[in-house]
């Protein structure tokens, strides 16, 4: 098991206790990005839990480090975030997958498995608002998987067949509070805006990828296409709340769609900031305004514009 953490003191105990329960895992590695809270202290209290720290630089580097620079006692590794929980039914399916194997999309036995999750907000599963189902690869043979070079939202590149699990993990992305969610998404929007600028330089993605059998490829293509849209926040709200029927998730659905739309708004503004060189233009405007202010002050005092200081 690989658990990635950064200031997850509010989540780490429940996460580890769930993974250790019922003898599900006897080897858990917490890869911590030098948390400033009690995450590491709490993690070290549990048996069969090893803590390793590495300063976070880029998501794909961190995840590849976790898979390839750490030795595990088992050939399969389940990758988990601290705000996620693995229910008993998913534990049983994972055990079956790594022992007997489950069918893949082809004739070969899978070397990785994708699965879905249930996102929880305000005490309910926001099924429609969160764009369910979102497929992510979490159960892997480390030697067969490497994360792509990408600023954010990285996906694993799998050397072999990929299977799908039926059961879900549960994502409590708001357990640490709304402020933490906003801080994380402000950070994510920096990375995503950078990624968007790179994608836009290369032109529109291949539309044929939308017909891929792999749901992760389809989602990535759709995401890259969204980088070319104007009014991303508005379209994201309409998509989640109206087209996906997020209104059926009650007030939780409305608030979630509003927050995700705000996140998209941040991304769009940061894309414009990078592509239009706002900082340079702002500094030019400041210099012009300062010059006008200085000229106005001289005229008000009766000092000629050509007068030198000290004359």
C-alpha positions in Angstrom: 0.0 0.0 0.0 1.2 3.5 -0.8 -0.4 6.5 1.0 0.5 10.0 -0.2 0.3 12.7 2.4 0.8 16.4 3.0 -0.6 17.9 6.2 -3.2 15.1 6.6 -3.5 15.0 10.3 -7.3 15.2 10.1 -7.4 12.0 7.9 -4.4 9.8 8.4 -5.7 7.8 11.4 -9.0 6.8 9.8 -7.2 6.0 6.6 -4.6 3.7 8.2 -7.0 2.0 10.5 -9.2 1.2 7.6 -6.3 -0.3 5.6 -5.0 -2.3 8.5 -8.5 -3.6 9.5 -9.4 -7.3 8.8 -5.7 -8.0 7.9 -6.2 -6.2 4.6 -2.6 -4.9 4.4 0.6 -5.9 6.2 2.9 -3.4 4.5 1.8 0.3 4.2 4.2 3.0 3.1 3.3 6.6 3.9 5.1 8.9 1.5 4.9 12.3 3.2 5.8 15.6 1.6 7.2 17.0 4.8 3.9 17.7 6.6 3.9 20.6 9.1 1.2 19.1 11.2 1.1 15.7 13.1 0.7 13.5 10.1 4.0 11.7 10.5 3.8 11.5 14.2 0.4 9.8 14.0 1.4 7.5 11.1 4.3 6.1 13.0 2.1 4.9 15.8 0.7 2.1 13.7 2.2 -1.3 13.1 3.2 -2.4 9.6 3.4 1.3 8.6 6.6 2.7 7.2 7.0 6.5 6.8 9.3 8.0 4.2 9.6 11.7 3.5 10.4 13.5 0.3 10.0 17.1 -0.6 7.2 17.6 -3.1 8.3 19.1 -6.4 6.1 17.7 -9.1 3.2 15.2 -8.9 4.5 12.8 -11.5 8.0 12.7 -9.9 6.5 12.1 -6.4 4.3 9.3 -7.6 7.0 7.6 -9.6 9.3 7.9 -6.6 6.6 6.2 -4.5 6.3 3.3 -7.0 9.9 2.8 -8.1 12.2 4.0 -5.3 10.6 2.2 -2.4 10.7 -1.5 -1.9 7.4 -3.3 -1.1 6.9 -6.7 0.4 4.1 -7.5 -2.1 4.1 -7.5 -5.9 0.9 -5.4 -6.0 0.5 -1.9 -4.6 -2.7 -0.1 -3.9 -2.3 3.7 -4.2 -4.4 5.7 -1.7 -4.8 9.3 -0.6 -5.3 10.0 3.1 -8.8 11.3 2.6 -9.9 8.1 1.0 -11.4 4.9 2.6 -11.5 1.4 1.3 -14.8 -0.4 2.2 -14.8 -4.1 3.0 -16.4 -5.1 -0.4 -13.6 -3.4 -2.3 -11.0 -5.1 -0.1 -12.4 -8.5 -1.0 -12.4 -7.6 -4.7 -8.8 -6.3 -4.5 -7.7 -9.6 -2.7 -9.4 -11.6 -5.5 -7.7 -9.5 -8.2 -4.2 -9.9 -6.9 -4.5 -13.6 -6.2 -6.7 -15.1 -8.9 -6.8 -12.2 -11.3 -9.9 -10.6 -12.8 -10.7 -10.1 -16.5 -9.2 -7.3 -18.4 -10.2 -5.5 -21.6 -8.2 -8.1 -23.6 -6.9 -11.7 -23.4 -4.0 -10.9 -21.1 -4.0 -10.9 -17.3 -4.1 -7.3 -16.0 -1.0 -5.7 -14.5 -3.2 -2.7 -13.2 -6.8 -2.1 -12.3 -8.9 1.0 -12.6 -11.8 1.7 -10.3 -14.4 4.4 -9.4 -15.1 6.4 -6.3 -17.9 8.0 -4.4 -17.3 11.7 -3.5 -18.8 12.7 -0.2 -19.9 16.3 0.6 -22.2 17.7 3.3 -23.0 14.1 4.4 -24.1 12.7 1.1 -22.7 11.1 -2.1 -22.8 13.8 -4.7 -23.1 11.3 -7.5 -24.3 13.6 -10.3 -22.5 16.8 -9.4 -19.1 15.1 -9.3 -19.4 13.7 -12.8 -19.6 10.1 -11.7 -18.2 7.7 -12.8 -14.6 8.9 -12.7 -12.2 6.0 -13.3 -8.7 6.1 -11.8 -6.0 3.5 -11.8 -5.1 2.6 -8.2 -4.1 -1.1 -8.0 -0.8 -1.7 -9.9 2.3 -3.8 -10.3 4.9 -1.0 -9.8 7.3 -2.4 -12.4 4.6 -2.1 -15.1 3.5 1.4 -14.3 5.0 4.9 -14.7 3.2 8.2 -14.4 3.2 10.5 -17.3 5.2 13.8 -17.4 2.5 16.3 -16.8 2.1 19.3 -14.4 -1.1 18.0 -12.7 -3.9 15.4 -13.0 -1.2 12.9 -14.0 -2.3 9.5 -15.2 -0.3 6.3 -15.1 1.1 4.7 -18.3 0.7 1.0 -18.1 2.9 -1.6 -19.8 0.3 -4.3 -20.1 -3.4 -5.0 -19.8 -5.7 -3.0 -17.5 -8.7 -4.4 -15.8 -11.7 -2.8 -14.0 -13.0 -3.3 -10.5 -16.7 -3.1 -9.8 -16.5 -1.8 -6.2 -15.8 1.8 -5.2 -13.5 3.6 -2.7 -15.0 6.6 -0.8 -13.5 10.0 -1.1 -13.9 12.4 1.8 -12.3 15.4 0.1 -13.8 17.9 2.6 -12.8 16.2 5.9 -10.0 18.8 6.6 -12.4 21.7 6.1 -13.3 24.1 3.3 -10.3 26.3 3.8 -8.0 23.3 3.1 -10.0 22.5 0.0 -9.7 26.1 -1.3 -6.0 26.2 -0.5 -5.4 22.9 -2.4 -7.4 23.9 -5.4 -5.7 27.3 -5.6 -2.4 25.3 -5.8 -4.0 22.9 -8.3 -5.2 25.8 -10.5 -1.6 27.1 -10.8 -0.5 23.7 -12.2 -3.5 23.2 -14.4 -3.2 26.7 -15.9 0.4 25.9 -16.7 -0.6 22.6 -18.3 -3.4 24.3 -20.2 -1.0 26.8 -21.8 1.2 23.9 -23.0 -1.8 22.1 -24.4 -3.1 25.2 -26.2 0.3 25.7 -27.9 0.0 22.3 -29.5 -3.5 22.9 -30.9 -6.7 20.9 -30.5 -6.4 17.3 -29.3 -7.4 14.5 -31.6 -11.1 14.1 -31.6 -10.7 10.4 -32.3 -9.5 9.9 -28.8 -13.1 10.6 -27.6 -14.0 7.2 -29.0 -11.3 5.4 -27.1 -12.3 2.3 -25.2 -10.3 3.6 -22.3 -12.4 5.9 -20.1 -9.3 7.6 -18.8 -8.2 8.5 -22.3 -11.6 9.8 -23.1 -11.7 12.0 -19.9 -8.2 13.3 -20.6 -9.2 14.3 -24.2 -12.3 16.0 -23.0 -10.2 17.8 -20.3 -7.7 19.0 -22.9 -10.5 20.3 -25.2 -11.9 22.3 -22.3 -8.7 24.3 -22.2 -9.8 26.0 -25.4 -13.2 27.1 -24.1 -14.1 30.6 -23.1 -16.3 31.1 -20.0 -15.1 27.8 -18.6 -16.7 28.5 -15.2 -20.1 29.1 -16.7 -20.0 26.0 -18.9 -18.7 23.9 -16.0 -21.6 24.9 -13.8 -24.1 24.3 -16.5 -22.6 20.9 -17.2 -22.5 19.7 -13.6 -25.7 21.3 -12.3 -27.9 21.0 -15.3 -26.7 18.5 -17.8 -25.4 16.0 -15.2 -28.5 16.8 -13.0 -26.4 18.0 -10.1 -29.6 19.7 -8.8 -30.8 16.3 -7.8 -28.0 16.2 -5.2 -29.8 19.0 -3.2 -27.9 21.9 -1.6 -24.7 19.8 -1.6 -24.9 19.5 -5.3 -25.4 23.3 -5.8 -22.5 24.3 -3.5 -20.2 21.7 -5.0 -21.0 22.8 -8.6 -20.5 26.4 -7.6 -17.1 25.7 -6.0 -15.9 23.6 -9.0 -17.0 26.4 -11.3 -15.0 28.9 -9.2 -12.0 26.6 -9.5 -12.4 26.7 -13.3 -12.6 30.5 -13.2 -9.3 30.6 -11.4 -7.8 28.4 -14.1 -9.1 30.6 -16.9 -7.8 33.8 -15.3 -4.4 32.2 -14.7 -4.2 31.0 -18.3 -4.9 34.6 -19.4 -2.2 35.9 -17.0 0.4 33.6 -18.5 -0.5 34.1 -22.1 -1.0 37.9 -22.1 1.9 38.9 -19.8 -0.2 40.8 -17.4 2.7 41.5 -15.1 4.7 43.4 -17.7 1.7 45.4 -18.8 0.8 46.2 -15.2 4.3 47.4 -14.5 4.2 49.7 -17.6 0.9 51.1 -16.4 2.3 51.8 -13.0 5.3 53.6 -14.4 3.0 55.7 -16.6 0.7 56.5 -13.7 3.7 57.4 -11.5 5.0 59.7 -14.2 1.6 61.4 -14.5 1.5 61.8 -10.7 5.0 63.4 -10.6 4.1 65.7 -13.5 0.9 66.8 -11.8 2.7 67.5 -8.5 5.3 69.6 -10.3 2.6 71.6 -12.1 0.7 72.1 -8.9 3.8 73.5 -7.1 4.7 75.7 -10.0 8.0 73.8 -10.7 8.8 73.8 -14.4 8.9 70.3 -15.9 12.5 70.8 -17.0 13.7 72.0 -13.6 16.4 69.9 -12.1 16.4 68.8 -8.5 18.6 71.2 -6.4 18.6 73.9 -9.0 
